[in-house]
Amino acid sequence: MSTLKDKQADSKNVWLLVTIASLGYFVDIYDLIIFSIVRIQSFTDIGVPVTEMRVKGEFVLNMQMGGLLLGGVIWGIIGDKFGRLKVLFGSILLYSLANIANGFVHDVMQYGIIRFIAGIGLAGELGAGITLVSESMHKSKRGYGTMLVASVGVLGAILAYFVSEEFNWRTAYFVGGGMGLLLLLLRVGSFESGLFKEQDKKNVPKGDFRMLFTDKARLKRYLNCLCIGLPIWFVVGVLVTQAPEIGKALGASQTLSAGKGVMFTYIGISIGDVLAGIFAQILKSRKKVVFICQLLIIASSLWYLLSTGITANKFLILAFIMGLGVGYWATFVTISAEQFGTNLRATVATTAPNFVRGALIPSTMLYGLLVDFFGIVPAAITMVLLLSGIAIYSLMQLEESFDKDLNYLEE
């Protein structure tokens, strides 16, 4: 009887952990995109001239991206050396305080510095949460846990949109910071991964980022993990975010709304994450699910980019469908975590999503060059086919990890 009670308690603890990780990623996504939503309003309020908003906006976004890239490495190493829980507590405290501070800025330099600090904090949430959930659940069920983390999390983008519509930009930052601090209190009592506790007793290198580059096969595995995520942020960051310019090139009768497009895309991503998790359980394969998603990305993107005279309603429908296609975000991070041993798992799971976000910079640079030579629509089509092609090739190079035992180490 006591054994049954122990199992019930363990199950309750695991699902409590999934809930806490899900809510953490919810706050993380809210804070991650809030600047993009309130950029114009906040810049206007602090006196940035209209002619300088694009350049200043790129500066602040690049500062945040720099923080994400640096934070991905820092939190990954901390997660493997000192524990996944340390990351969940430290990252949310840092980005919550940074977002509250963001509500008090009065110039662009302050804005950029605080977004850099926020970026460092935001980098740790998803990777640590996915790692902890993956290691704490049975191998046949962990896909459901990571699916819930991501699907609940991306709904934070929708809340960010509505908060920014109802309140001023400073309040929007205060809301994000306040939610984070409340969640920090809920995390008291969370438990550490059993696999981490086991490996922590062993005399092996832990969280050594250099290990990813000292072994050719390991480096190839890591690069393939990164490449399967490449199309995700190009769809969100270019095809949807630059909808006004793309719509103009397609001869749209009215200006397409990037803000609404992003909201519909994130609704699609949230539902896509659920569907990807369910199909992975049905097919007993994460690779097959990611392959299907690549086909959907190609089909929906081409539909969008070949829609001459596209209407606002049609754009929102296609934004939703493209969101379904890139809704393998949790599956991508889970695959990355499952490809590596316990002593490097948090490092990989934390750096991979942030490096993929950072890869949007070279992707947009190449896109810009193609636009100069061929125009917006041909350039966008070329980039979608190229990035999805790379993702499919890299996917083929990785082993199936659906029911892989994660109790092993990288030597």
C-alpha positions as CSV (number, residue, x, y, z in Angstrom):
1,M,0.0,0.0,0.0
2,S,2.8,2.4,0.9
3,T,4.4,1.6,-2.5
4,L,1.2,2.7,-4.3
5,K,1.2,5.9,-2.2
6,D,4.8,6.5,-3.1
7,K,4.1,6.1,-6.8
8,Q,1.1,8.5,-6.5
9,A,3.2,11.0,-4.7
10,D,6.0,10.7,-7.3
11,S,3.4,11.2,-10.1
12,K,1.9,14.2,-8.4
13,N,5.4,15.7,-7.9
14,V,6.3,15.2,-11.6
15,W,3.1,16.9,-12.8
16,L,3.6,19.7,-10.4
17,L,7.1,20.1,-11.9
18,V,5.6,20.1,-15.4
19,T,3.1,22.8,-14.4
20,I,5.8,25.0,-12.8
21,A,8.0,24.6,-15.9
22,S,5.0,25.4,-18.2
23,L,4.1,28.6,-16.3
24,G,7.8,29.6,-16.3
25,Y,8.0,29.4,-20.0
26,F,4.7,31.3,-20.3
27,V,6.3,34.2,-18.4
28,D,9.5,33.7,-20.4
29,I,7.8,34.1,-23.8
30,Y,5.8,37.1,-22.5
31,D,9.0,38.8,-21.5
32,L,10.8,37.7,-24.6
33,I,8.5,39.4,-27.1
34,I,7.1,42.3,-25.1
35,F,9.7,44.7,-26.6
36,S,8.7,43.9,-30.1
37,I,5.1,44.6,-29.3
38,V,5.6,47.9,-27.3
39,R,8.6,49.2,-29.3
40,I,6.8,52.1,-31.1
41,Q,4.8,53.2,-28.0
42,S,7.8,53.1,-25.7
43,F,10.1,54.8,-28.1
44,T,7.6,57.6,-28.7
45,D,7.2,58.1,-25.0
46,I,10.9,58.4,-24.3
47,G,11.4,60.8,-27.2
48,V,13.0,58.7,-30.0
49,P,12.4,60.5,-33.4
50,V,10.3,58.5,-35.9
51,T,13.3,58.5,-38.3
52,E,15.5,56.8,-35.8
53,M,13.0,54.1,-34.5
54,R,14.1,51.4,-36.9
55,V,17.8,51.7,-36.1
56,K,17.3,52.2,-32.4
57,G,14.9,49.2,-32.4
58,E,17.5,47.0,-34.0
59,F,20.0,48.1,-31.4
60,V,17.8,47.1,-28.5
61,L,16.8,43.8,-30.1
62,N,20.4,43.0,-30.8
63,M,21.3,43.7,-27.2
64,Q,18.6,41.3,-26.1
65,M,19.8,38.7,-28.6
66,G,23.3,39.1,-27.3
67,G,22.1,38.5,-23.8
68,L,20.3,35.4,-25.0
69,L,23.4,34.0,-26.7
70,L,25.6,34.6,-23.7
71,G,23.0,33.5,-21.2
72,G,22.4,30.2,-23.1
73,V,26.0,29.2,-22.4
74,I,26.1,30.5,-18.8
75,W,22.9,28.8,-17.7
76,G,23.7,25.6,-19.6
77,I,27.0,25.3,-17.7
78,I,25.3,26.1,-14.4
79,G,22.6,23.6,-15.1
80,D,25.1,20.7,-15.7
81,K,27.5,21.7,-12.9
82,F,25.2,22.8,-10.1
83,G,21.7,21.5,-11.0
84,R,18.7,22.3,-13.2
85,L,16.8,23.9,-10.3
86,K,19.5,26.5,-9.8
87,V,18.8,27.7,-13.4
88,L,15.1,27.8,-12.9
89,F,15.4,30.0,-9.8
90,G,18.3,32.2,-11.0
91,S,17.0,32.8,-14.5
92,I,13.5,33.8,-13.6
93,L,14.7,36.1,-10.8
94,L,17.1,37.9,-13.2
95,Y,14.7,38.5,-16.0
96,S,11.8,39.4,-13.7
97,L,13.9,42.1,-12.0
98,A,15.2,43.3,-15.4
99,N,11.6,43.6,-16.7
100,I,10.5,45.7,-13.7
101,A,13.6,47.9,-14.3
102,N,12.6,48.2,-18.0
103,G,9.4,50.0,-16.8
104,F,11.6,52.9,-15.5
105,V,13.9,53.5,-18.5
106,H,14.1,57.0,-20.0
107,D,16.6,56.6,-22.9
108,V,17.6,54.1,-25.5
109,M,21.0,53.2,-23.9
110,Q,19.3,52.3,-20.6
111,Y,16.7,50.3,-22.6
112,G,19.4,48.4,-24.4
113,I,21.5,47.5,-21.3
114,I,18.5,46.3,-19.4
115,R,17.2,44.2,-22.4
116,F,20.7,42.7,-22.5
117,I,20.4,41.7,-18.8
118,A,16.9,40.4,-19.4
119,G,18.1,38.4,-22.4
120,I,20.7,36.6,-20.2
121,G,17.9,35.7,-17.7
122,L,15.4,34.6,-20.4
123,A,18.0,32.3,-22.0
124,G,17.8,29.7,-19.2
125,E,14.1,29.0,-18.8
126,L,13.2,26.7,-21.6
127,G,16.3,24.5,-21.8
128,A,16.4,23.9,-18.0
129,G,12.6,23.2,-17.9
130,I,12.7,20.7,-20.8
131,T,15.8,19.0,-19.4
132,L,14.3,18.7,-15.9
133,V,10.9,17.4,-17.2
134,S,12.6,15.0,-19.7
135,E,14.8,13.5,-16.9
136,S,12.0,13.3,-14.4
137,M,9.4,11.5,-16.5
138,H,9.2,7.9,-17.9
139,K,10.8,7.7,-21.3
140,S,7.5,6.7,-22.9
141,K,5.6,9.7,-21.4
142,R,8.2,12.5,-21.4
143,G,6.9,13.8,-24.7
144,Y,3.6,14.8,-23.1
145,G,5.4,16.7,-20.4
146,T,7.6,18.7,-22.8
147,M,4.6,19.3,-25.1
148,L,2.7,20.9,-22.2
149,V,5.6,23.1,-21.3
150,A,5.9,24.6,-24.7
151,S,2.2,24.7,-25.6
152,V,1.3,26.6,-22.4
153,G,4.4,28.7,-22.7
154,V,3.8,30.2,-26.1
155,L,0.4,31.5,-24.9
156,G,2.4,34.1,-23.1
157,A,2.8,35.9,-26.4
158,I,-1.0,36.2,-26.7
159,L,-1.2,37.7,-23.2
160,A,1.6,40.1,-24.1
161,Y,-0.5,41.4,-27.0
162,F,-3.6,41.9,-25.0
163,V,-1.8,43.6,-22.0
164,S,-0.1,46.0,-24.4
165,E,-3.5,46.8,-26.0
166,E,-5.1,47.6,-22.6
167,F,-2.3,49.2,-20.7
168,N,0.7,51.5,-21.4
169,W,4.1,50.0,-22.1
170,R,5.6,50.6,-18.6
171,T,2.7,48.7,-17.0
172,A,3.3,45.8,-19.6
173,Y,6.8,45.4,-18.3
174,F,5.7,45.6,-14.7
175,V,3.2,42.8,-15.4
176,G,5.9,40.6,-16.8
177,G,8.2,41.2,-13.9
178,G,5.5,40.7,-11.4
179,M,4.3,37.4,-12.9
180,G,7.9,36.2,-12.7
181,L,8.4,37.0,-9.1
182,L,5.1,35.3,-8.2
183,L,6.1,32.2,-10.0
184,L,9.5,32.2,-8.2
185,L,7.5,31.7,-4.9
186,L,5.6,28.8,-6.5
187,R,8.9,27.1,-7.3
188,V,9.9,26.8,-3.7
189,G,9.7,23.0,-3.0
190,S,10.5,21.9,-6.5
191,F,12.7,18.8,-6.7
192,E,16.0,18.2,-8.6
193,S,16.4,15.7,-11.4
194,G,17.3,12.2,-10.1
195,L,19.6,11.7,-13.1
196,F,21.5,14.9,-12.2
197,K,21.9,13.8,-8.6
198,E,23.3,10.4,-9.8
199,Q,25.9,12.0,-12.2
200,D,26.8,14.7,-9.7
201,K,28.4,11.9,-7.5
202,K,30.6,10.7,-10.4
203,N,34.0,12.1,-11.3
204,V,33.2,13.2,-14.9
205,P,33.4,16.6,-16.6
206,K,30.1,18.4,-16.1
207,G,28.8,21.3,-18.2
208,D,32.1,21.6,-20.1
209,F,31.0,23.6,-23.2
210,R,34.3,22.8,-24.9
211,M,33.4,19.1,-25.0
212,L,30.9,19.9,-27.8
213,F,33.8,20.9,-30.0
214,T,36.6,18.5,-29.0
215,D,34.9,15.4,-30.5
216,K,34.0,15.4,-34.3
217,A,31.0,13.1,-33.9
218,R,29.7,15.1,-31.0
219,L,30.1,18.4,-32.8
220,K,28.3,17.1,-35.8
221,R,25.4,15.9,-33.6
222,Y,25.2,19.3,-32.0
223,L,25.2,21.2,-35.3
224,N,22.5,18.9,-36.7
225,C,20.4,19.6,-33.6
226,L,20.7,23.3,-34.2
227,C,20.0,23.0,-37.9
228,I,16.6,21.3,-37.5
229,G,15.4,24.5,-35.8
230,L,16.5,27.0,-38.4
231,P,13.1,27.5,-40.2
232,I,11.2,28.3,-37.0
233,W,12.4,31.8,-36.4
234,F,12.7,32.8,-40.0
235,V,8.9,32.1,-40.4
236,V,8.1,34.2,-37.2
237,G,10.8,36.8,-37.5
238,V,10.6,37.5,-41.3
239,L,7.6,36.0,-43.0
240,V,5.1,37.2,-40.3
241,T,7.0,40.1,-38.7
242,Q,7.7,41.7,-42.2
243,A,4.1,41.1,-43.4
244,P,3.5,44.7,-44.3
245,E,6.4,44.7,-46.7
246,I,5.6,41.2,-48.1
247,G,1.9,42.2,-48.4
248,K,2.9,45.3,-50.4
249,A,5.0,43.1,-52.7
250,L,2.1,40.8,-53.2
251,G,-0.2,43.7,-54.1
252,A,-2.4,43.4,-50.9
253,S,-5.3,45.8,-50.9
254,Q,-4.6,46.9,-47.3
255,T,-1.5,46.9,-45.0
256,L,-1.1,43.5,-43.4
257,S,-0.9,43.7,-39.5
258,A,2.4,42.2,-38.2
259,G,1.1,42.4,-34.6
260,K,-2.1,40.4,-35.3
261,G,-0.1,38.0,-37.6
262,V,2.4,37.3,-34.7
263,M,-0.6,36.6,-32.4
264,F,-2.2,34.2,-34.8
265,T,1.2,32.5,-35.5
266,Y,1.7,31.9,-31.8
267,I,-1.8,30.5,-31.4
268,G,-0.8,28.1,-34.2
269,I,2.5,27.3,-32.5
270,S,0.7,26.5,-29.2
271,I,-1.7,24.1,-30.9
272,G,1.1,22.8,-33.1
273,D,3.2,21.9,-30.0
274,V,0.3,19.9,-28.7
275,L,-0.3,18.1,-32.0
276,A,3.4,17.4,-32.4
277,G,3.6,15.9,-29.0
278,I,0.5,13.7,-29.6
279,F,1.7,12.5,-33.0
280,A,5.1,11.7,-31.6
281,Q,3.5,9.5,-29.0
282,I,1.3,7.8,-31.7
283,L,4.1,7.4,-34.3
284,K,6.7,6.6,-31.6
285,S,9.0,9.0,-33.4
286,R,10.0,12.6,-33.0
287,K,11.9,12.6,-36.3
288,K,8.8,11.8,-38.3
289,V,6.9,14.6,-36.7
290,V,9.6,17.2,-37.4
291,F,9.7,15.9,-41.1
292,I,5.9,16.4,-41.4
293,C,6.3,19.9,-39.9
294,Q,8.9,20.8,-42.5
295,L,6.5,19.8,-45.3
296,L,3.8,21.9,-43.7
297,I,6.2,24.9,-43.4
298,I,7.1,24.7,-47.1
299,A,3.5,24.2,-48.3
300,S,2.0,27.0,-46.1
301,S,4.9,29.5,-46.8
302,L,4.6,29.0,-50.6
303,W,0.8,29.4,-50.4
304,Y,1.4,32.7,-48.5
305,L,4.2,34.0,-50.8
306,L,2.3,33.1,-54.0
307,S,-1.0,34.7,-52.9
308,T,-1.1,37.7,-55.2
309,G,-3.5,40.4,-53.8
310,I,-3.7,38.7,-50.4
311,T,-6.3,39.9,-48.0
312,A,-5.9,40.6,-44.3
313,N,-8.1,37.7,-43.3
314,K,-6.3,35.3,-45.6
315,F,-3.0,36.4,-44.2
316,L,-4.1,35.7,-40.6
317,I,-5.4,32.2,-41.6
318,L,-2.0,31.5,-43.3
319,A,-0.1,32.9,-40.3
320,F,-2.0,30.4,-38.1
321,I,-1.2,27.5,-40.5
322,M,2.5,28.5,-40.6
323,G,2.4,28.6,-36.8
324,L,1.2,25.0,-36.9
325,G,4.1,24.1,-39.1
326,V,6.8,25.7,-36.8
327,G,5.0,24.3,-33.8
328,Y,7.7,21.7,-33.2
329,W,9.7,24.0,-30.9
330,A,9.3,21.8,-27.9
331,T,10.0,18.7,-30.0
332,F,13.2,20.4,-31.3
333,V,14.5,21.2,-27.8
334,T,13.5,17.7,-26.6
335,I,15.4,16.0,-29.4
336,S,18.4,18.2,-28.6
337,A,18.2,17.2,-24.9
338,E,17.8,13.5,-25.7
339,Q,20.9,13.4,-28.0
340,F,23.4,14.1,-25.2
341,G,24.4,12.6,-21.9
342,T,23.4,13.9,-18.5
343,N,26.6,15.8,-17.9
344,L,26.1,17.9,-21.1
345,R,22.3,17.8,-21.5
346,A,21.4,21.1,-19.9
347,T,24.2,22.8,-21.8
348,V,22.8,21.6,-25.1
349,A,19.1,22.1,-24.3
350,T,19.8,25.6,-23.1
351,T,22.2,26.7,-25.8
352,A,20.4,25.1,-28.8
353,P,17.2,27.2,-28.7
354,N,19.1,30.4,-28.1
355,F,21.7,29.7,-30.8
356,V,18.8,29.0,-33.2
357,R,17.2,32.3,-32.3
358,G,20.6,33.9,-32.9
359,A,20.8,32.2,-36.3
360,L,18.0,34.6,-37.4
361,I,20.7,37.3,-37.7
362,P,22.7,35.6,-40.5
363,S,19.4,34.3,-42.1
364,T,18.1,37.8,-42.3
365,M,21.4,39.1,-43.7
366,L,21.3,36.5,-46.5
367,Y,17.6,37.3,-47.0
368,G,18.5,41.0,-47.4
369,L,21.1,40.2,-50.0
370,L,18.6,38.0,-52.0
371,V,16.0,40.8,-51.8
372,D,18.5,43.2,-53.3
373,F,19.1,40.9,-56.2
374,F,15.7,39.2,-56.8
375,G,13.0,41.1,-54.8
376,I,11.1,40.2,-51.6
377,V,9.0,37.3,-52.7
378,P,11.6,35.3,-54.6
379,A,14.1,35.9,-51.8
380,A,11.6,34.7,-49.2
381,I,10.7,31.5,-51.2
382,T,14.4,30.8,-51.7
383,M,15.1,31.1,-47.9
384,V,12.2,28.9,-46.9
385,L,13.3,26.1,-49.3
386,L,16.9,26.5,-48.2
387,L,16.3,26.4,-44.4
388,S,13.8,23.6,-44.5
389,G,16.1,21.7,-46.9
390,I,18.9,22.0,-44.3
391,A,16.6,21.0,-41.5
392,I,15.4,17.9,-43.3
393,Y,19.0,16.8,-44.2
394,S,20.2,17.4,-40.5
395,L,17.1,15.5,-39.3
396,M,18.2,12.5,-41.3
397,Q,21.6,12.5,-39.6
398,L,20.2,12.2,-36.1
399,E,19.2,9.0,-34.4
400,E,15.6,8.5,-33.2
401,S,15.5,9.4,-29.6
402,F,11.8,8.8,-28.7
403,D,12.3,6.0,-26.2
404,K,16.0,6.5,-25.5
405,D,17.2,5.9,-22.0
406,L,18.7,9.2,-20.8
407,N,20.7,7.6,-18.0
408,Y,24.1,7.9,-19.6
409,L,27.1,10.3,-19.7
410,E,29.3,11.9,-22.3
411,E,32.9,10.7,-22.0
